[in-house]
């Protein structure tokens, strides 16, 4: 159960990491634009991140990777959360119907 606690800590720490990158980066550049996009979709990103962590923890338990499990979960969760946020942003700009559905759920 210690590894579950570590995964929960990692899940809570990644938003802090993004905030720190935002503060240290200066004006809108390669780091700030993605951070701002994550901020725009923070609730969605949080929900996706929790769901991904839960799925990854359950899936990685079956593999016998005690040391690497935390790092794999952190990287996979970060990348997949970012991909979902980008996809939702793109879909909202291209589809009026999707944008209305998103606003109905999250606004």
N, CA, C and O atoms as a GROMACS GRO file, in nm:
protein
  428
    1UNK      N    1   0.079  -0.120   0.000
    1UNK     CA    2   0.000   0.000   0.000
    1UNK      C    3   0.084   0.127   0.000
    1UNK      O    4   0.033   0.236  -0.027
    2UNK      N    5   0.212   0.113   0.031
    2UNK     CA    6   0.301   0.230   0.029
    2UNK      C    7   0.311   0.286  -0.112
    2UNK      O    8   0.315   0.408  -0.130
    3UNK      N    9   0.314   0.198  -0.213
    3UNK     CA   10   0.323   0.246  -0.350
    3UNK      C   11   0.197   0.324  -0.390
    3UNK      O   12   0.206   0.419  -0.468
    4UNK      N   13   0.080   0.285  -0.339
    4UNK     CA   14  -0.042   0.360  -0.367
    4UNK      C   15  -0.033   0.501  -0.309
    4UNK      O   16  -0.076   0.597  -0.372
    5UNK      N   17   0.022   0.512  -0.189
    5UNK     CA   18   0.040   0.642  -0.128
    5UNK      C   19   0.135   0.727  -0.212
    5UNK      O   20   0.111   0.846  -0.232
    6UNK      N   21   0.243   0.666  -0.260
    6UNK     CA   22   0.338   0.738  -0.345
    6UNK      C   23   0.272   0.786  -0.474
    6UNK      O   24   0.298   0.898  -0.517
    7UNK      N   25   0.190   0.704  -0.534
    7UNK     CA   26   0.121   0.743  -0.657
    7UNK      C   27   0.025   0.858  -0.631
    7UNK      O   28   0.010   0.947  -0.714
    8UNK      N   29  -0.041   0.857  -0.516
    8UNK     CA   30  -0.130   0.968  -0.482
    8UNK      C   31  -0.052   1.097  -0.461
    8UNK      O   32  -0.096   1.204  -0.501
    9UNK      N   33   0.064   1.086  -0.400
    9UNK     CA   34   0.149   1.204  -0.381
    9UNK      C   35   0.194   1.258  -0.516
    9UNK      O   36   0.194   1.379  -0.538
   10UNK      N   37   0.234   1.169  -0.606
   10UNK     CA   38   0.275   1.212  -0.740
   10UNK      C   39   0.159   1.280  -0.812
   10UNK      O   40   0.179   1.380  -0.879
   11UNK      N   41   0.039   1.226  -0.798
   11UNK     CA   42  -0.078   1.285  -0.862
   11UNK      C   43  -0.106   1.424  -0.811
   11UNK      O   44  -0.151   1.510  -0.887
   12UNK      N   45  -0.081   1.448  -0.686
   12UNK     CA   46  -0.103   1.581  -0.629
   12UNK      C   47   0.013   1.674  -0.659
   12UNK      O   48  -0.005   1.796  -0.666
   13UNK      N   49   0.132   1.620  -0.677
   13UNK     CA   50   0.251   1.702  -0.697
   13UNK      C   51   0.262   1.757  -0.839
   13UNK      O   52   0.321   1.863  -0.858
   14UNK      N   53   0.209   1.688  -0.938
   14UNK     CA   54   0.227   1.734  -1.076
   14UNK      C   55   0.163   1.870  -1.103
   14UNK      O   56   0.223   1.948  -1.177
   15UNK      N   57   0.045   1.905  -1.048
   15UNK     CA   58  -0.002   2.043  -1.069
   15UNK      C   59   0.092   2.146  -1.008
   15UNK      O   60   0.108   2.256  -1.062
   16UNK      N   61   0.155   2.113  -0.896
   16UNK     CA   62   0.252   2.204  -0.835
   16UNK      C   63   0.373   2.222  -0.926
   16UNK      O   64   0.427   2.332  -0.938
   17UNK      N   65   0.414   2.115  -0.989
   17UNK     CA   66   0.526   2.123  -1.083
   17UNK      C   67   0.493   2.217  -1.199
   17UNK      O   68   0.575   2.300  -1.237
   18UNK      N   69   0.373   2.203  -1.254
   18UNK     CA   70   0.333   2.289  -1.365
   18UNK      C   71   0.324   2.436  -1.322
   18UNK      O   72   0.362   2.525  -1.398
   19UNK      N   73   0.274   2.459  -1.203
   19UNK     CA   74   0.266   2.596  -1.153
   19UNK      C   75   0.406   2.656  -1.136
   19UNK      O   76   0.427   2.773  -1.169
   20UNK      N   77   0.499   2.580  -1.084
   20UNK     CA   78   0.635   2.628  -1.068
   20UNK      C   79   0.698   2.660  -1.203
   20UNK      O   80   0.767   2.761  -1.216
   21UNK      N   81   0.676   2.576  -1.304
   21UNK     CA   82   0.727   2.604  -1.439
   21UNK      C   83   0.669   2.734  -1.492
   21UNK      O   84   0.739   2.813  -1.556
   22UNK      N   85   0.543   2.757  -1.466
   22UNK     CA   86   0.476   2.879  -1.512
   22UNK      C   87   0.539   3.002  -1.450
   22UNK      O   88   0.560   3.102  -1.518
   23UNK      N   89   0.568   2.997  -1.322
   23UNK     CA   90   0.621   3.112  -1.251
   23UNK      C   91   0.764   3.143  -1.291
   23UNK      O   92   0.803   3.260  -1.294
   24UNK      N   93   0.843   3.043  -1.322
   24UNK     CA   94   0.984   3.064  -1.350
   24UNK      C   95   1.012   3.093  -1.497
   24UNK      O   96   1.121   3.138  -1.530
   25UNK      N   97   0.918   3.069  -1.582
   25UNK     CA   98   0.943   3.075  -1.725
   25UNK      C   99   0.942   3.212  -1.789
   25UNK      O  100   0.997   3.226  -1.899
   26UNK      N  101   0.885   3.312  -1.728
   26UNK     CA  102   0.879   3.443  -1.791
   26UNK      C  103   0.756   3.459  -1.878
   26UNK      O  104   0.649   3.408  -1.846
   27UNK      N  105   0.772   3.529  -1.989
   27UNK     CA  106   0.660   3.555  -2.079
   27UNK      C  107   0.620   3.427  -2.154
   27UNK      O  108   0.686   3.324  -2.144
   28UNK      N  109   0.511   3.437  -2.227
   28UNK     CA  110   0.455   3.319  -2.294
   28UNK      C  111   0.553   3.260  -2.393
   28UNK      O  112   0.586   3.320  -2.495
   29UNK      N  113   0.598   3.143  -2.362
   29UNK     CA  114   0.693   3.073  -2.446
   29UNK      C  115   0.656   2.927  -2.457
   29UNK      O  116   0.539   2.890  -2.445
   30UNK      N  117   0.755   2.844  -2.479
   30UNK     CA  118   0.732   2.701  -2.498
   30UNK      C  119   0.676   2.634  -2.373
   30UNK      O  120   0.604   2.534  -2.382
   31UNK      N  121   0.709   2.686  -2.257
   31UNK     CA  122   0.659   2.626  -2.133
   31UNK      C  123   0.525   2.686  -2.094
   31UNK      O  124   0.436   2.614  -2.047
   32UNK      N  125   0.509   2.816  -2.112
   32UNK     CA  126   0.391   2.884  -2.062
   32UNK      C  127   0.263   2.849  -2.138
   32UNK      O  128   0.158   2.834  -2.076
   33UNK      N  129   0.270   2.836  -2.268
   33UNK     CA  130   0.149   2.808  -2.347
   33UNK      C  131   0.084   2.676  -2.304
   33UNK      O  132  -0.037   2.674  -2.284
   34UNK      N  133   0.160   2.568  -2.291
   34UNK     CA  134   0.096   2.445  -2.242
   34UNK      C  135   0.043   2.456  -2.099
   34UNK      O  136  -0.060   2.398  -2.066
   35UNK      N  137   0.114   2.530  -2.015
   35UNK     CA  138   0.069   2.545  -1.877
   35UNK      C  139  -0.061   2.624  -1.872
   35UNK      O  140  -0.152   2.591  -1.795
   36UNK      N  141  -0.071   2.728  -1.954
   36UNK     CA  142  -0.194   2.808  -1.959
   36UNK      C  143  -0.310   2.721  -2.010
   36UNK      O  144  -0.421   2.731  -1.959
   37UNK      N  145  -0.283   2.638  -2.110
   37UNK     CA  146  -0.387   2.549  -2.161
   37UNK      C  147  -0.432   2.451  -2.053
   37UNK      O  148  -0.552   2.425  -2.040
   38UNK      N  149  -0.338   2.396  -1.976
   38UNK     CA  150  -0.376   2.308  -1.866
   38UNK      C  151  -0.458   2.383  -1.761
   38UNK      O  152  -0.550   2.327  -1.703
   39UNK      N  153  -0.424   2.509  -1.738
   39UNK     CA  154  -0.501   2.589  -1.644
   39UNK      C  155  -0.642   2.613  -1.693
   39UNK      O  156  -0.737   2.616  -1.614
   40UNK      N  157  -0.656   2.631  -1.823
   40UNK     CA  158  -0.787   2.654  -1.883
   40UNK      C  159  -0.878   2.532  -1.864
   40UNK      O  160  -0.999   2.545  -1.848
   41UNK      N  161  -0.818   2.415  -1.868
   41UNK     CA  162  -0.892   2.290  -1.855
   41UNK      C  163  -0.853   2.217  -1.726
   41UNK      O  164  -0.841   2.095  -1.725
   42UNK      N  165  -0.833   2.292  -1.618
   42UNK     CA  166  -0.780   2.232  -1.495
   42UNK      C  167  -0.873   2.127  -1.435
   42UNK      O  168  -0.826   2.023  -1.389
   43UNK      N  169  -1.002   2.152  -1.434
   43UNK     CA  170  -1.094   2.054  -1.376
   43UNK      C  171  -1.095   1.926  -1.460
   43UNK      O  172  -1.089   1.816  -1.406
   44UNK      N  173  -1.103   1.942  -1.591
   44UNK     CA  174  -1.098   1.825  -1.679
   44UNK      C  175  -0.967   1.750  -1.660
   44UNK      O  176  -0.967   1.627  -1.648
   45UNK      N  177  -0.855   1.822  -1.657
   45UNK     CA  178  -0.724   1.759  -1.641
   45UNK      C  179  -0.716   1.684  -1.508
   45UNK      O  180  -0.660   1.575  -1.502
   46UNK      N  181  -0.770   1.743  -1.404
   46UNK     CA  182  -0.769   1.678  -1.272
   46UNK      C  183  -0.848   1.548  -1.275
   46UNK      O  184  -0.802   1.445  -1.225
   47UNK      N  185  -0.966   1.551  -1.333
   47UNK     CA  186  -1.051   1.430  -1.341
   47UNK      C  187  -0.983   1.323  -1.424
   47UNK      O  188  -0.980   1.206  -1.386
   48UNK      N  189  -0.928   1.362  -1.538
   48UNK     CA  190  -0.858   1.268  -1.624
   48UNK      C  191  -0.738   1.209  -1.552
   48UNK      O  192  -0.713   1.088  -1.558
   49UNK      N  193  -0.663   1.294  -1.482
   49UNK     CA  194  -0.544   1.248  -1.412
   49UNK      C  195  -0.578   1.145  -1.305
   49UNK      O  196  -0.510   1.043  -1.293
   50UNK      N  197  -0.682   1.169  -1.228
   50UNK     CA  198  -0.723   1.074  -1.124
   50UNK      C  199  -0.766   0.941  -1.187
   50UNK      O  200  -0.728   0.834  -1.139
   51UNK      N  201  -0.844   0.948  -1.293
   51UNK     CA  202  -0.889   0.826  -1.360
   51UNK      C  203  -0.771   0.748  -1.417
   51UNK      O  204  -0.765   0.625  -1.406
   52UNK      N  205  -0.677   0.818  -1.479
   52UNK     CA  206  -0.560   0.751  -1.534
   52UNK      C  207  -0.473   0.689  -1.426
   52UNK      O  208  -0.426   0.576  -1.442
   53UNK      N  209  -0.452   0.760  -1.316
   53UNK     CA  210  -0.374   0.703  -1.206
   53UNK      C  211  -0.438   0.577  -1.151
   53UNK      O  212  -0.369   0.478  -1.124
   54UNK      N  213  -0.569   0.580  -1.135
   54UNK     CA  214  -0.638   0.461  -1.085
   54UNK      C  215  -0.622   0.344  -1.182
   54UNK      O  216  -0.592   0.232  -1.141
   55UNK      N  217  -0.641   0.370  -1.311
   55UNK     CA  218  -0.628   0.264  -1.411
   55UNK      C  219  -0.484   0.213  -1.419
   55UNK      O  220  -0.461   0.092  -1.428
   56UNK      N  221  -0.388   0.304  -1.415
   56UNK     CA  222  -0.249   0.261  -1.423
   56UNK      C  223  -0.204   0.183  -1.301
   56UNK      O  224  -0.130   0.085  -1.314
   57UNK      N  225  -0.247   0.224  -1.185
   57UNK     CA  226  -0.209   0.151  -1.063
   57UNK      C  227  -0.263   0.009  -1.070
   57UNK      O  228  -0.191  -0.086  -1.038
   58UNK      N  229  -0.386  -0.004  -1.110
   58UNK     CA  230  -0.444  -0.139  -1.121
   58UNK      C  231  -0.376  -0.221  -1.228
   58UNK      O  232  -0.352  -0.341  -1.210
   59UNK      N  233  -0.346  -0.157  -1.342
   59UNK     CA  234  -0.280  -0.229  -1.451
   59UNK      C  235  -0.136  -0.264  -1.420
   59UNK      O  236  -0.090  -0.372  -1.456
   60UNK      N  237  -0.064  -0.175  -1.355
   60UNK     CA  238   0.077  -0.199  -1.326
   60UNK      C  239   0.097  -0.295  -1.210
   60UNK      O  240   0.206  -0.351  -1.195
   61UNK      N  241  -0.004  -0.315  -1.128
   61UNK     CA  242   0.008  -0.414  -1.020
   61UNK      C  243   0.028  -0.553  -1.077
   61UNK      O  244   0.096  -0.637  -1.016
   62UNK      N  245  -0.030  -0.578  -1.192
   62UNK     CA  246  -0.018  -0.712  -1.253
   62UNK      C  247   0.123  -0.737  -1.303
   62UNK      O  248   0.170  -0.851  -1.304
   63UNK      N  249   0.192  -0.630  -1.343
   63UNK     CA  250   0.332  -0.644  -1.381
   63UNK      C  251   0.416  -0.640  -1.254
   63UNK      O  252   0.380  -0.571  -1.158
   64UNK      N  253   0.524  -0.710  -1.252
   64UNK     CA  254   0.607  -0.712  -1.132
   64UNK      C  255   0.717  -0.607  -1.145
   64UNK      O  256   0.833  -0.641  -1.167
   65UNK      N  257   0.680  -0.478  -1.131
   65UNK     CA  258   0.774  -0.367  -1.145
   65UNK      C  259   0.771  -0.279  -1.021
   65UNK      O  260   0.724  -0.166  -1.028
   66UNK      N  261   0.818  -0.327  -0.908
   66UNK     CA  262   0.803  -0.247  -0.786
   66UNK      C  263   0.875  -0.112  -0.789
   66UNK      O  264   0.822  -0.014  -0.738
   67UNK      N  265   0.992  -0.105  -0.846
   67UNK     CA  266   1.069   0.019  -0.847
   67UNK      C  267   1.025   0.112  -0.958
   67UNK      O  268   1.015   0.233  -0.936
   68UNK      N  269   0.999   0.060  -1.073
   68UNK     CA  270   0.969   0.141  -1.189
   68UNK      C  271   0.822   0.185  -1.197
   68UNK      O  272   0.788   0.271  -1.278
   69UNK      N  273   0.738   0.128  -1.116
   69UNK     CA  274   0.595   0.154  -1.126
   69UNK      C  275   0.561   0.303  -1.107
   69UNK      O  276   0.479   0.358  -1.181
   70UNK      N  277   0.622   0.366  -1.013
   70UNK     CA  278   0.594   0.506  -0.984
   70UNK      C  279   0.634   0.596  -1.100
   70UNK      O  280   0.559   0.684  -1.141
   71UNK      N  281   0.753   0.574  -1.153
   71UNK     CA  282   0.801   0.655  -1.265
   71UNK      C  283   0.716   0.632  -1.390
   71UNK      O  284   0.683   0.727  -1.461
   72UNK      N  285   0.681   0.509  -1.417
   72UNK     CA  286   0.597   0.478  -1.533
   72UNK      C  287   0.461   0.546  -1.519
   72UNK      O  288   0.410   0.604  -1.614
   73UNK      N  289   0.402   0.537  -1.400
   73UNK     CA  290   0.271   0.599  -1.378
   73UNK      C  291   0.279   0.750  -1.392
   73UNK      O  292   0.189   0.811  -1.450
   74UNK      N  293   0.384   0.811  -1.341
   74UNK     CA  294   0.399   0.956  -1.351
   74UNK      C  295   0.410   1.001  -1.496
   74UNK      O  296   0.340   1.093  -1.539
   75UNK      N  297   0.497   0.937  -1.571
   75UNK     CA  298   0.518   0.976  -1.711
   75UNK      C  299   0.392   0.949  -1.793
   75UNK      O  300   0.349   1.035  -1.870
   76UNK      N  301   0.334   0.833  -1.778
   76UNK     CA  302   0.215   0.798  -1.856
   76UNK      C  303   0.098   0.889  -1.824
   76UNK      O  304   0.026   0.932  -1.914
   77UNK      N  305   0.078   0.918  -1.697
   77UNK     CA  306  -0.033   1.005  -1.657
   77UNK      C  307  -0.014   1.145  -1.711
   77UNK      O  308  -0.109   1.206  -1.760
   78UNK      N  309   0.107   1.198  -1.702
   78UNK     CA  310   0.134   1.332  -1.751
   78UNK      C  311   0.111   1.341  -1.902
   78UNK      O  312   0.046   1.434  -1.949
   79UNK      N  313   0.165   1.247  -1.975
   79UNK     CA  314   0.152   1.249  -2.121
   79UNK      C  315   0.007   1.230  -2.164
   79UNK      O  316  -0.043   1.304  -2.249
   80UNK      N  317  -0.061   1.134  -2.105
   80UNK     CA  318  -0.200   1.109  -2.144
   80UNK      C  319  -0.293   1.223  -2.104
   80UNK      O  320  -0.385   1.257  -2.178
   81UNK      N  321  -0.269   1.283  -1.988
   81UNK     CA  322  -0.350   1.399  -1.948
   81UNK      C  323  -0.331   1.512  -2.047
   81UNK      O  324  -0.428   1.576  -2.088
   82UNK      N  325  -0.207   1.538  -2.084
   82UNK     CA  326  -0.178   1.644  -2.180
   82UNK      C  327  -0.246   1.617  -2.314
   82UNK      O  328  -0.300   1.709  -2.376
   83UNK      N  329  -0.242   1.493  -2.361
   83UNK     CA  330  -0.306   1.458  -2.488
   83UNK      C  331  -0.457   1.478  -2.483
   83UNK      O  332  -0.517   1.525  -2.580
   84UNK      N  333  -0.519   1.442  -2.373
   84UNK     CA  334  -0.664   1.461  -2.359
   84UNK      C  335  -0.698   1.610  -2.359
   84UNK      O  336  -0.794   1.651  -2.425
   85UNK      N  337  -0.621   1.690  -2.288
   85UNK     CA  338  -0.646   1.834  -2.283
   85UNK      C  339  -0.631   1.896  -2.422
   85UNK      O  340  -0.714   1.977  -2.463
   86UNK      N  341  -0.528   1.857  -2.494
   86UNK     CA  342  -0.510   1.909  -2.631
   86UNK      C  343  -0.625   1.867  -2.721
   86UNK      O  344  -0.674   1.947  -2.800
   87UNK      N  345  -0.667   1.742  -2.710
   87UNK     CA  346  -0.777   1.694  -2.795
   87UNK      C  347  -0.907   1.768  -2.764
   87UNK      O  348  -0.980   1.805  -2.856
   88UNK      N  349  -0.936   1.790  -2.637
   88UNK     CA  350  -1.058   1.861  -2.600
   88UNK      C  351  -1.053   2.005  -2.650
   88UNK      O  352  -1.152   2.057  -2.701
   89UNK      N  353  -0.938   2.070  -2.635
   89UNK     CA  354  -0.924   2.207  -2.683
   89UNK      C  355  -0.946   2.215  -2.835
   89UNK      O  356  -1.015   2.304  -2.884
   90UNK      N  357  -0.887   2.123  -2.906
   90UNK     CA  358  -0.903   2.120  -3.052
   90UNK      C  359  -1.047   2.093  -3.092
   90UNK      O  360  -1.101   2.158  -3.182
   91UNK      N  361  -1.111   1.997  -3.024
   91UNK     CA  362  -1.250   1.964  -3.056
   91UNK      C  363  -1.344   2.080  -3.024
   91UNK      O  364  -1.439   2.105  -3.098
   92UNK      N  365  -1.317   2.152  -2.916
   92UNK     CA  366  -1.402   2.267  -2.882
   92UNK      C  367  -1.393   2.376  -2.988
   92UNK      O  368  -1.492   2.443  -3.017
   93UNK      N  369  -1.275   2.394  -3.045
   93UNK     CA  370  -1.259   2.497  -3.149
   93UNK      C  371  -1.323   2.455  -3.280
   93UNK      O  372  -1.368   2.540  -3.356
   94UNK      N  373  -1.327   2.325  -3.308
   94UNK     CA  374  -1.378   2.279  -3.438
   94UNK      C  375  -1.526   2.243  -3.438
   94UNK      O  376  -1.590   2.249  -3.543
   95UNK      N  377  -1.580   2.206  -3.325
   95UNK     CA  378  -1.718   2.157  -3.321
   95UNK      C  379  -1.802   2.239  -3.224
   95UNK      O  380  -1.775   2.243  -3.104
   96UNK      N  381  -1.903   2.303  -3.277
   96UNK     CA  382  -1.995   2.382  -3.193
   96UNK      C  383  -2.070   2.290  -3.098
   96UNK      O  384  -2.090   2.324  -2.982
   97UNK      N  385  -2.110   2.174  -3.147
   97UNK     CA  386  -2.183   2.078  -3.064
   97UNK      C  387  -2.098   2.030  -2.948
   97UNK      O  388  -2.145   2.024  -2.834
   98UNK      N  389  -1.972   1.996  -2.976
   98UNK     CA  390  -1.882   1.951  -2.869
   98UNK      C  391  -1.858   2.063  -2.768
   98UNK      O  392  -1.855   2.040  -2.648
   99UNK      N  393  -1.842   2.184  -2.820
   99UNK     CA  394  -1.819   2.298  -2.731
   99UNK      C  395  -1.940   2.320  -2.639
   99UNK      O  396  -1.922   2.346  -2.520
  100UNK      N  397  -2.059   2.309  -2.691
  100UNK     CA  398  -2.179   2.325  -2.608
  100UNK      C  399  -2.189   2.214  -2.504
  100UNK      O  400  -2.225   2.238  -2.388
  101UNK      N  401  -2.156   2.092  -2.545
  101UNK     CA  402  -2.159   1.980  -2.450
  101UNK      C  403  -2.055   2.000  -2.339
  101UNK      O  404  -2.083   1.974  -2.222
  102UNK      N  405  -1.936   2.045  -2.376
  102UNK     CA  406  -1.832   2.072  -2.278
  102UNK      C  407  -1.879   2.180  -2.179
  102UNK      O  408  -1.863   2.166  -2.058
  103UNK      N  409  -1.937   2.286  -2.232
  103UNK     CA  410  -1.984   2.394  -2.146
  103UNK      C  411  -2.097   2.350  -2.055
  103UNK      O  412  -2.107   2.395  -1.941
  104UNK      N  413  -2.182   2.261  -2.105
  104UNK     CA  414  -2.292   2.210  -2.022
  104UNK      C  415  -2.239   2.129  -1.904
  104UNK      O  416  -2.298   2.131  -1.796
  105UNK      N  417  -2.129   2.059  -1.924
  105UNK     CA  418  -2.074   1.975  -1.817
  105UNK      C  419  -1.984   2.056  -1.724
  105UNK      O  420  -1.992   2.041  -1.602
  106UNK      N  421  -1.899   2.141  -1.779
  106UNK     CA  422  -1.794   2.205  -1.700
  106UNK      C  423  -1.815   2.353  -1.671
  106UNK      O  424  -1.738   2.412  -1.595
  107UNK      N  425  -1.916   2.414  -1.728
  107UNK     CA  426  -1.934   2.558  -1.704
  107UNK      C  427  -2.036   2.585  -1.596
  107UNK      O  428  -2.063   2.700  -1.564
   0.00000   0.00000   0.00000
